[in-house]
Amino acid sequence: MMRFLKAYVRSMRLYFAFVTGIAGWIGVAFYDFMGESEVVPVRRMLILTMLFLSYGVNQVINDFFGLREDRINAPNRPMVIGELNPHIALIVSALLLAGVGIVSWRLGPLAVVPLVAGVLLNILYEYAKAFSLLGNAVFGLSIAMCTVYGFLAAGPPPAPLFTANRVSVVLLVAILNALMTYFTYFKDYQGDLAAGKRTFIVKYGVNAARYAGVIAALLPTLAFFLFMRMGWLPAKDILFMRDFVFCGVMTVFLQAWTAVLYFRHPIGERTYFSLVTNVRACVAGQVALIAIFNGTLALYLFSASYVLIGFLFDLYRDARS
């Protein structure tokens, strides 16, 4: 049992937990910002705990469906080397998700909708990878469901449910995560090629993909200013929020540095170790969105996530796992 648990936790890649955790925290922070009703602390902690663990649980499911390419890309992963029984791990993940579904129903029936959508998108993702950028788009949407979940699980849903600023925030989360997963494909190039996964990098080649990465690094910033120009975001207020400006500037820097790292080292072991900057860039962008609603909270989250992502990543120093 202990061997299984250790292998399961290793497969969760906990440094990615901040991706779903902070994405969901955006929804909770947005709900708090509306001020219609205060999110009870116990309720908030329950929501955030499930969100932080959700990436890992879904990652195990991804490992199950991606065993073929993992045998090349990550031959030391627990599921590949036999430390983690694939079918038992899949059952455990399904049971955990079922438990989250029951808790979510008690928090608010509408919260089950993004939960189910996120799981289905996660399963679809393994197949969507075969169609160039479609895999990135599906992945981004699956993480954006965490933001929707955090908002709907926080309390009674407001009316109207869909507004321009809420939709714009969800789209920005999707773009940030689509960009993040684009760069992760560099380390998976050989396995994706062998498995017939026609990702952008496989389809157009490493050299073209690294130039495209430099351009793609600008997309979240361009999307932000586009939504602001369209009036979907409070332009006059945002640009004078010091906490938001700080988080935003740091995000742009980390995104640019991620593009530089993968441009300089698009293949080889360095693509794995560049992951830590890539994850930090994505999480920083999500924290910047929280700064719109709660600047002090965003600064705490930026500092904590930056340090803890690095700490957890150091526990996964094997580039072949």
N, C-alpha and C positions, 0 to 999 in steps of 0.2 A: 504493500500500500504506500509506504513512504517513498519507495523508488518511483512509483507511478506519479505521486504528487509532485516530487521534485522535477520529474521530466515534464509534467504538465505545466508547471510554473515556468520552467525554462522556455517552453514552447510559446508562452504568452508574450515574450519579449516586452518586459514591463516598461522599458524606456518609451515605448509607444503609447503607454496608458494616458499620457498627458494630451495626446491628440484628441481622443474621444472625451476625456475628462474636461478639458478646457472648452471644447466645442459645446458640450452640454451645459457648462457653467455659464456660457453666454446666454442661453435661454433662461436660466434661473436668474441671472443678473438683470436681464431685460424685464422679467416679471416683477422683480423687486423694484425696479426703476419706475414702473407704472404706478406703484403705490396703492393699487386697489385693495390688496390684502397682503399682509406680511407672510412670507414663507417661514413656517415653523422650523426652528433649527434642526430638530430631529428629522423632519421631512427632508430638509435640504441635504443633510449628511447622508441619508439613505439614497437619495437620488444621485448624488455625486459619487458615492461608493460604487453604485451599479454602473455608472458611466465610465469611471476610471478602469473598472475591470472588464468592461465590455469589449475593448479592443483585443485584449488577450484571449478571451473566450472565442471571439470570432476568428482570431488568428489561428487557433487550433483547427477550426473548421477549414480555413484556407489551406493549412498544411495538409489536411486530409485530401482535398481536391487537387492540390498542387504537388503531390508526391513525385510525379514523373519528372518535372523540371527541378525539384528540390534535390533529387539524386545527383544532379550535376552542379546546381548553384550552391547548395548547402548540404553536402553529404554527411555532415556531422550533427544534423538536427536530430533530436530524440526520436521523432517518428520515423526518420529514414534509417537510423542505425538499430532500431528495434527496441529502444528503451521505453518508448511510449506506444502502446498498442493502438493503432489507428481507429479501429472500430469502437473500442471502449472509450477512447478519448472523445470520439464524436458523440457517443451516447451521453457522456458526462456533460459535454458542452450543451447538448440539446436539453438535458434536465436543468442545467443552470439557467438557460434562456427561458425555459418554461416557468421556473421559479420567479424570474424577473418579470415575466408576463403576468403572473398572478399578483405580484406586489404592485405592478404598474396599474392593473385594473382597479385595485383598491385605492391607489393614489388619484386615479381619474381615468375612466374608460377611454377617453380620447388619446391618452398617452400610449395606449397599445398600438395605435395606428403607425406612428413613426418607428416604434420598436419592431413591428412585423416588417415594415418597409425596409428598415435597415438590415435585418437579417436576410431578407430576400435579395436585396441589392448586393450584399456581401457574397452570397452564393453565385449570383449572376456575374459578379466581378471576375471570377476565375475563367469564365467562358468569354466575357467581353474583352479580356486581354488579347484575344486572338484577332481583334479588329482595331488595330492601331490605337488612336486616342480614345476610343469608346471605353476602354478599360479605365483610363484615368477619370473620365467623366462619371462613370458609374461609381468608382471609389469615392470621388468627391461628394457625390450625392448621398452615399451611404453614411459618411461622417456627418454631413449636414443634418441628417435625421436625428443625430444626438442633440443638436441645438433645438430642433423642434420638440424633441422629447423633454428636454430640460424645461422648456417653456410650458408645455402642456401638463407636465407632472407636478409643477410647482404649486398649482392651485386651480380654482375654477377658471375656465377659459373665458377671456373677455370677448365682447362683441363690438365691432366685427373681428373675426379671427385673423383674417388676412389684411395686412396693411402694407404700403409700399416700403416702409422702413424695415419691417420684419422680413419681408421677402428679400430685400437687398442684403440684409445681414446673412440670411441663409445661403444666398448665392455666393457671397464673399467667402463663407466657410467652405463651400463646395469648390471654389476656384483655388483657394489656398491648399486644400488637400489633394486636388487633382494635380497641382504643381508638385507637391511633395512626392506623390507616388510616381510622377514622371521621372524624377531623378533616381528613385530607388530601382528603376528598371535597368540602369547602367550595370549594377552589380549582378543582375539576373540575365544579362544578355545571352551568355552561352547556353544556359538551360532553356530559356524561352525559344531560342533558335532551334535547339534540338527537339523541343516539344511542339514546335509548330505554332507558338504563340506570336502572332504577327504584331507585336508592339511597334510603336513608332520607331524605336531604335533598331529593331530587327528588320523592319520594312525598308527603312531609308539608310541604315548604316550608322555606325558610331560617330563618324566625322560629322555628318549632317545633323545628327541628334544633339551633339554638344553645342553647335551653333544655335540650333533651335532652342536649346535650354537657356542660353543667354537672353534670347528674346522673350521666352516664356516667363522668365523671372520678373519681367515688368508687368505681367498680366494682372496680378492682384492690385497693384498700385493704380494702373490704368482703369480697372473696373471700379475701384473706389471713387476716383475722381469723376468717372462717367455717372455713377449713381448719385453722387453729390450734385453734379451738374443738372441731372434730371429732377432734382428736388426730392429724391428718395431718402436722403440723409440730411440732417440739419447742418448745412454747410457753414453758416455764420458762426454757430456755436462750436463746432468741432475744431476748426482751425485755431481757436483761441483756448483750447483745452491743453494745458501744458503736459499733463500726464499722457493724454492721447498722442500728442505730437512726439513725446519722447519714445513711447512704445512703437509708434509708427515709423520713426526714423530708424530705430534699432531693427525693426522688421525688414525694412528695405535693405539695410546693410547686410543682414544675415541671408536674405534671399539672393542678393548680388554675390556674396561670398560663396554661397552654395553653388551658384552657376559657375563661378571661377574654378572652384575645386573640381567639379565634374568636367569642365572644359579642359583643365590641365591633366586630369587623370581619369579619362572616361572608361578605362578598363584596368583590371588588376585589383590587387588587394586594397588599394587606397579608396576604391569606390565604396567599400564596406565602411571604412572608418570615417568617410565623409558623411555618413548617415547622421551622425550626431548633430552636425551643423544643419543638415537638411530638416531634421525633426524640430530643432530649436527654432528655425525660421518659420515653420508652419505654426508652431504653438505661439510664438511671439505675435504673429499676425492675428491669431484668435484672441490673444490677451489684449491687443490693441482695440479690438471691437468691444471688449468688456470695459475698456477705459472710457468709452462713450457714455456708459451708464454709471460707472463707479471707478474713478481714477485711482483712489487709494488702494482699492482691492486689486486693480490691475497691476500696480507697481509691486505689491506683495507677490502676486501670482507670477509676474515676469521673473522676479529674483528667484523664487522658490523653484519654478519649473526649469529655469536655466541651469541651476545647480544640480537638481535631482535628475534631470535627463542625463547629464554627464556622469553622475554617480552610478545610475542604473546601467548606462551603456558600458561602463567599465567592467561590469559583471559579465558582459558578453563579448569578450575580447577575441573569441575565435571567429575569424572572418568566414570560415566554412560552415558556420552554424546560424 
